[in-house]
Amino acid sequence: MAILIEHLAGKWPFFISPRQILICPVAEIYQPYCEKVYKYLHQLGYHCELDLSQKQLPNRIRLAKLAQWNYILVAGEKEEASGTVDVNPRDQGDKLKGQLRLDHLH
């Protein structure tokens, strides 16, 4: 186990990661939508959490990447209207992977 931890440098692959998905609402009014996203992903068996802190969104994303979350999902007005989330992978800097519909996440 120690060799695996050292080799991966704490960046666990998605399938064994204890921090798979973090969901961040753009603003407080989008928390109910993010809670629906959380419940949907949790029912599918993914380990996910909501970041409901009052920090600025870029700061929350940066902290999530430092904490080694594999994917950071961001949702706001556009995403709620279209039933999607913006996907921000841990290892791709500030580049968004794109938008995914909720029914295409599994």
BELNOR-V616776 format. One record per residue. N is the residue number from 1. RES is the residue in three letters. PHI is phi in radians with two decimals (NA if undefined). Layout:
N;RES;PHI / N;RES;PHI
This chain:
1;MET;NA / 2;ALA;-1.10 / 3;ILE;-1.13 / 4;LEU;-1.09 / 5;ILE;-1.08 / 6;GLU;-1.16 / 7;HIS;-1.14 / 8;LEU;-1.48 / 9;ALA;0.97 / 10;GLY;1.43 / 11;LYS;-1.70 / 12;TRP;-1.19 / 13;PRO;-1.10 / 14;PHE;-0.93 / 15;PHE;-1.21 / 16;ILE;-2.09 / 17;SER;-1.25 / 18;PRO;-1.36 / 19;ARG;-2.25 / 20;GLN;-1.43 / 21;ILE;-2.38 / 22;LEU;-2.03 / 23;ILE;-1.89 / 24;CYS;-2.11 / 25;PRO;-1.33 / 26;VAL;-1.16 / 27;ALA;-2.52 / 28;GLU;-1.05 / 29;ILE;-1.23 / 30;TYR;-1.72 / 31;GLN;-1.07 / 32;PRO;-1.06 / 33;TYR;-1.14 / 34;CYS;-1.13 / 35;GLU;-1.15 / 36;LYS;-1.12 / 37;VAL;-1.07 / 38;TYR;-1.02 / 39;LYS;-1.07 / 40;TYR;-1.07 / 41;LEU;-1.20 / 42;HIS;-1.12 / 43;GLN;-1.14 / 44;LEU;-1.39 / 45;GLY;1.73 / 46;TYR;-1.49 / 47;HIS;-1.51 / 48;CYS;-2.47 / 49;GLU;-2.46 / 50;LEU;-1.75 / 51;ASP;-1.81 / 52;LEU;-1.80 / 53;SER;-1.21 / 54;GLN;-1.61 / 55;LYS;-1.27 / 56;GLN;-1.12 / 57;LEU;-1.00 / 58;PRO;-1.04 / 59;ASN;-1.20 / 60;ARG;-1.11 / 61;ILE;-1.15 / 62;ARG;-1.09 / 63;LEU;-1.13 / 64;ALA;-1.15 / 65;LYS;-1.20 / 66;LEU;-1.15 / 67;ALA;-1.43 / 68;GLN;1.19 / 69;TRP;-1.21 / 70;ASN;-1.18 / 71;TYR;-2.34 / 72;ILE;-1.99 / 73;LEU;-1.73 / 74;VAL;-2.04 / 75;ALA;-2.37 / 76;GLY;-2.48 / 77;GLU;-1.10 / 78;LYS;-1.07 / 79;GLU;-1.18 / 80;GLU;-1.11 / 81;ALA;-1.14 / 82;SER;-1.73 / 83;GLY;1.23 / 84;THR;-2.17 / 85;VAL;-2.45 / 86;ASP;-1.50 / 87;VAL;-1.82 / 88;ASN;-2.13 / 89;PRO;-1.22 / 90;ARG;-1.07 / 91;ASP;-1.68 / 92;GLN;-2.04 / 93;GLY;1.06 / 94;ASP;-1.65 / 95;LYS;-1.37 / 96;LEU;-1.45 / 97;LYS;-1.25 / 98;GLY;2.33 / 99;GLN;-1.74 / 100;LEU;-2.20 / 101;ARG;-1.29 / 102;LEU;-1.04 / 103;ASP;-1.31 / 104;HIS;-1.83 / 105;LEU;-1.41 / 106;HIS;-1.87
